[in-house]
Amino acid sequence: MNATAPRPGSTRRFDVAIRGAGVVGQTLALLLARDRLRVALVGTTRAESGQSDVRAYALNAASRELLRSVRAWPEAGPQDERTPPITPVSAMQVWGDDGGELRFSAEDQGADALTWIVDVPALEQRLNDAVGFQGSIERVSEPPQAALTVVCEGRRSQTRDELGLEFDVRPYPHKALAARLRCEQPHGGIARQWFANGEVMALLPLGGETGNSVALVWSVPAQQADAWLQADPETFTQAVQARSAQALGHMHMESPAQAWPLELARAQRWIARTAQGGVALAGDAAHTMHPLAGQGLNVGLADVGELARVLQQREYWRELGDPKLLRRYERARAAEVGAMGWVTDGLFGLFSHDDTRVQALRNWGLSGFDRSGPLKRWIARQAMGQAGA
């Protein structure tokens, strides 16, 4: 039996306890329940806690297939005709600060879309509904004993700190601003990004292919971010319009702006063994990176996809919390996550540099990369989650 709200306790025996009921935690719960494991999901969803979220996620093909496999992909239905929960990205345009330009298109990749922009509340609701229909998942408010505990609590994980799993953090001097904006002109299914004056701004299309709403993600120095949060809506949108070269015409805000600090972080160890059983970290509890590549949630979903695969393919005699088993997961994910963090950190460092010689070099490189042919297609496949395609 499953409950829609967390229970204070349970007498059931569980194979896996998942701490954290966000997108990553709920996806893992559904993956494990599909393999007939008894799962305790600890914590509340964002909606249950009364928190709002104006962010939108850019999910690649691998993430889409993973969510589809647990029936949690927020497909648009008749009730969503006015505001579809997913928007396919047909092209991406990137501009540097001195004429550099880069463009990717789904057509060039032979794909239906480069990525899909997914509304956060719609995705969380679809996951919540799927969990509610899964009898082998029980929501609880207190962590039960289990053979394996998976920590998906996010970057400020209390459980990770209690276990003494060191989390190396290098803060960036920037914060990310997020808001929803309605634009005078339709976005055309194009994701747009600007690197200029040490800032990174992205406008992600929302509301379906013909929509005219966008999700703003704007990386700015921390003090400026705090000032923008206090600015009136007209001043804020005028600044966005100016920095986006009026690409979508006049804008007005559909939500107040929100901000959060940016950092590059990674756990030194992703697994541990306690007297109660094995422990593994996943998602932001294991790593965080700059959002400029839009890969944060894709990487977190890849974590739980790999962990579920490792557990499903374990030897029949091996316990779920066996350190040797969990090391397979850690080894499989550490290299890829490290490489993605290195790439995003390098791009941020390159485009935040104010030396004019560096500016000229990076814009020449941006335009040169746009003409690189096979290399450009390979990079696009990596970002789309189609590395083997």
N, C-alpha and C positions, 0 to 999 in steps of 0.2 A: 504494500500500500504506500502511496506517495502523498505528500502534503504540499499545498501551494505555498505555505509559509514555513520557515524553519521551526523545527521542534526543539524544545529545551534539552531533550535527551532522547536516547533510543536504546531499546534492549536488543536490537538486531546486531548480528555479527557482520562486519564489513570486510571486504577484501582490500578496498582502496578508500582512503579519506582524502578528499580534495579540499584544500583550504583556499577559498576564493571563488566567488560565484559570478565572475565577469564572463566575458566572451570566451576567453581561453579556458577557464575552469569548467564552464558548462559544456563546451565542445568536447573536452576530455571526458567528462562524465558520460556523455552520449556515446562516445567511441568505446568506452570500456563496458558500458551496459550492453551494447550491441554484441560484445563477446561474452555476455552472461556473467560478468563480474558484479558483485554487490558493492554499490558505491554510495558513500556518504558525501554530500555536498554541503560544505560548511560556509556560512555567511549569507548575506543578503544581496540581492541584485540592486543595481543603481536605482531602478524605479521604486523598489520597496523601501530604499533608504531616503527617498525624496530628492535625490540629486538629479539635476538636469545636465545635459551634455549637448553642446552645439557642434561637436566634432563629427566628421564623416571619415570613414575608412576607405582607403584604396586597396581593394582585394584583388589578387592575381588569380590566374586560372587554377593553380594548385589549391589555393584557399577555397575557391568556389566549389571545386570538386569535393573537397573534404567536408564542407558544410552541407553540400547536397547529399553526401553519403549518410548523414545523420538526419536528413530531412529538415535542415534548419536554414537553408538558403532562402532569403526573403523574396521569393518570386512575386512579381506584381500580379494582382488579381483585379476583378471588376471594381472592388472597393477602393483600389489604389490608382484609379485612372487619372485623378487630378494631381496626386503627388506620389508617383511611383517610388518605392523604397530603394530601388537600384537604378543606377544610370551607367550604361556602358560608355566607356571612353574610346572614341574612335581615333583620336589623335592627341598628341601632347606636343606643346610648343614651349621651348625654353629660350630665354633671352639673357645674355650677359649684360654688363654695364657699359660696353663700348662697341656695340654693333655685332657681337657674337650671337649666333642663333643656331638652334638645334631643333629638329622636328622628327617625331616618330609617328607612324600611322599604323593602324591595325591592318589596313589593306596591304601595306608593304610586307607585313609579317604573315599574310595569309590567314588572319584570325578575325573573329567576329568583333573582338574588342581587345585593347591593350590591357585594361583593367576594368573593374566595376567599382563605382563609388557607391558605398552602402551607407544608408542612414543608420546611425547608431541605435536610436530607440527601436527602430523596426527590426534590426538584427537581434537585439537583446530580447525583444518580445517573442520573436520566432524561436529562439533558443529556450526561453522560459517555457513556452508552450510545449516544445518537444520534450523537455525534461519532465513536465507534468504528466505526460502520457507514458513515461518509462517507469514501469513498476519496480525495477531493480535499483532505482536512484531514490534516495531519501534525503530531503533537506533537513539539516540539523543545525542548531545554533552553537553547540559545544562540540569540539573535536573528539570523535570516538577513537578507540584503539583499532588499528587496522594493520595488516601486513605491510602496506605501503601507504605513505602519506605524500601527496604531491602538492607543493606550495605554488599557488597561482595568485598570490595576494597583491601583486604589483610591486613597483619599485621600492616602496616603503614597507616591505614585508616584515612584520613583527616576528613571525615564526622563523624566518631565515635568520634574523638577528639573535633570537633565543637559542638557536641551534649552533651559533658561532660560525656560521658560514660567511666568510668575509666577502664583502661586496665593494670592489674597487670603484670609486666614483671620481670622475673628473668633470666638474661643472663647466658648462660653457658660459661665457659672459652674456648670453642671450636668454630671453624667454620667448615662448611661442604664444602668439595671440590667435584666438579662434573666434569666428563669428559666422552667422548666416546673413547673406546679402541677397536682395532682389535687384536684378539688373534691367536696364532699359532694353538691352538687346539679348536675344537668346544665345546661350553658350555654344550650341551646335555640337554638344558632346565632346568638346575639346577641354582638356586640362591644360592650364597655362601656369608658367612659373617664371619668375624674374629673380636674377641675382644682381643686385646693384647696391653700391655704397655700403657693403658689408651686411646687407639685409637679404633675406630670402623670403619671397612672397609666392604663394600658390593660390590659385582659384580653381576649386574642384567642382565640376558640374553636378547639379542636383535636379531632381524633379523630372527625370526621364530625358530622352534624347532631344525633345523640343522645349525643354524647360528654360527658365531664365533666372533661376536661383543658383547660388554658388556657396560653397563652404570655403571660407578664408582660413589659411594657415600662414601666419606671418611671423618670421623669426627676426626679432629686433633686440638691441641692447636692453638689458634688464631695466634700467632707469626709464628708458623711453617707453617700454611696455607698461610700466606702472602709470606713466603719464597718459598714455593712450586709453587706459582703462577709465580714467577720470574725464576724458574728453567727451564733448557732446556728440551725438550721432552724426550730425552734419559735418563737423570737423573731421571726424574719423573717416567717414566715407569719402570725403574730398581727398584725403591723404591716400586712400586706397586707389581711388580713380587716377590720381596723378602718378602713383608708382606703377600702375598697370597700363599707363599710356592710353587711358580711356578706351581700353580694348572692348569693354562691354557697355559703354555709355554711362549714363547717370545711374547711381546706386542708392539704395536706402537699406537700413539695417532691419533684419527680421528678428534679431535676438541681441541681447547685450553681449559684449565681448567677454571672453574668459581668457585666462592666462595661466601658464604653468612653467616652471623652470626647466631648462634643457641641460642634458648631461650625457656623457658617454660612460656607461657603467657595465660591469660584468662581474659575476660571482667567480671567485677563484676555484671553488668546487661546486658542482651542481648536484652532488649526491652526498648522502651521509647514512650512517647506520646508528640507530639508537637502541635502547633496551626494548622499545615497543615495536620496532620494525625499521624498514628502509624509508629513506626520504629522498625525493627528487625535486628540483626546482624547474619551473617552466615559465615562459612568457617574461614579463617585465621583472619578475622576482629573480630571474637569472641574468637579464641583460636589458639595457636600454641604449638607444642611439638617437642621433639627430633625425627629425622627421623629414628632412629635405628629399629623401628618396622614396618616402611613402611606404616603407617596408616593415615598420614596427610590428603591426598585427600579423602580417604575413609570416614573419619570423616566429612569432609566438604560436601561431597555429601550426606551423611546421614542427615546432617542438612537440606539441601534444600528438600530432600525427605520427611522429617517429616513436615517441614513448609508447603509444598504443600498439604500434607495429611490433616493437621489441617485446612487449608483454605478451602479445598474442602469439608470437613465434617462439616463446621460451620452451625449454625442455620440460616435459611433463612433471619431472621430479624437482624442478627448481622453484623456490618460493618467489613470490612477487617482489619481496624486499631484498632479494639476494644482491649483494654489492657487485658481483661479477655481471649480473644481468643489467643492473643500472649503469654500469660503466659502458656498456654497449651504447646505451642512449647518450650518455655524456660525450663519448668519443664521436658519435655520429653527428652531433649538433655543434660541438665546440668550434670546429674548424670553419663551418659555414657562417656561424654567427660572428666569429672573429673577423672573417673576411668582410662581411657586410658592414660591421662597425668601423673597420679600417677605411673602407671606401667612403662612407658618409662623413667620417671625421676628416679625411683628406680633402673632400670637396668643400666642406665648411671652411677648413683652413685656407684653401686656395682662394675662395671667393670672399673671404673676410679680410684678406690682405690688402692694405691700402697703397702699396708701392706701385707706382705707375708702370714700371717695367713688368711687374707680375700681372697687372691688369691687362696689358697688351698681350702678354703671352697666353693668359687663360682664355681671352676672347678669340685669339687666333686658333687656339686648340679646340675651342667649342665649335667653331665653324669648320675646322679641319675634320673633326670627328664626325660632323654631320655628313661629310662626303666620303667617309671611310668604307662604306659598303659592307663587306662581310663582318668586320669588327662591330659595326653599329648594330647589325642584325643579331649578332651573338649576344651583345649586351642587352638588347631588347628582350631576347628570349629568357635570359637570366632573370630580369626584372618581372617578366610575365609569369614566372614559375614554370617555365617550359624548358628547363636546362637540357633535358634529353631529347628535345624535339628537333 
